[in-house]
């Protein structure tokens, strides 16, 4: 067993966390290549590195034991690990505008034939599955492409221009949002490079079928100066699918939205969301706008933008908010801003919180009961199911089901849900006050 322990320790030295090994850059100047401050890492890499165990051969009893232990530790290999290298670096550098790519793998050592129970992961082939061909492997070739960045221009139609004050630079930086089309020359190839970022920053990302004409693409670019010329850097993007709604409407559904890490926390997500929302609001054929499996951060962003858009509608006046949620709110939000009933309800709750004096016991109680009345829906459903069980199940079966339904726990969960909503809503209102 001592020999096995020593082997396991030796193998452990060749396990690398792929979130740390992958190094991403958006390069504007040659000196960025050596500047660690321009490097950022993925949040996720399991979709690329989490599908296989190391290749194992059984040339000895030790090999077999290694295999069994590896199976027992399979979670580790589904959790963003590459095996077979020390000091692994997976370099994925992109020109800031056109996203021409440098891909290179570096390491200090690699397992070899002296290890009789494992082989190194084929890191290169895994990366090649998600990045399009035509990338550079030479730094010199990559740097030469930087000179062509001056020729890169955003694709499609300009929808919105805005500026953000940069404290470090001491100036306002200009950004632009475009709607792009697959028919734009060069956009298909650019999009193939852009979508690779999804694998690193969206947990359940997948590539879309760009040949489906019902997709819309919206992109954010930064304008910057280099040697007296105006260049554009990629900031982020959103894809939206237009679903058909009988008989003559569409329901745009946001599928993917990503602001690249160097630009996060600067308000670009809100600018992109609001621009896209206004774009669809202007269309008479759009019924409402939704999102596919939205993340928690996306929901918070949506809350902020929709409250911002709705706060000046007459139906959301303080007087009407205190009267409760109404059909008038549903109708006006849908007709003027293409917001569905579920999202309108959240907007109402946030704006009513702003209009409520939570220090007043009566107002506070009225708000709490109003929100909990909505939250209690799933619990009432469980109670209806319980009533059916009482009529249909045998006593012993009913006892098993009752053991799973703790009413006191449900009340605790309801209160926790309310307090969490209250916290989320207050953050939205704080951000709104600063906007």
Secondary structure, DSSP 8 states (H G I E B T S, - for coil): -HHHHHHHHHHHTTEEEHHHHEEEEEESSGGGGG-GGGEE--S--HHHHSS-------SSHHHHHHHHHHHHTHHHHTSSEEESEES-EEEEEEETTT--EEEEEE-SEE--TT-SS-----HHHHHHTTS-S--B--HHHHHHHHGGGGG----SEEEEEEEEEETTTTEEEEEEEEEE-TTSTTHHHHHHHHGGGHHHHSTT-----TT-TTEEEEEEEEEEEETTEEEEEEEEEEEEEEEEETTTEEEEEEEEEEE-GGGTTSSHHHHHHHHHHHHHHT-TTB---EESS--HHHHHHHHHHHHHHHTTSGGGSHHHHTT---HHHHHHHHHHH---HHHHHHHHHHHHHHHS-TTSHHHHHHHHHHHHHHHTHHHHHHHHHHHHHHHHS-HHHHHHHHHH--HHHHHHHHHHHHHHHHHHHHHHHHHHHH-
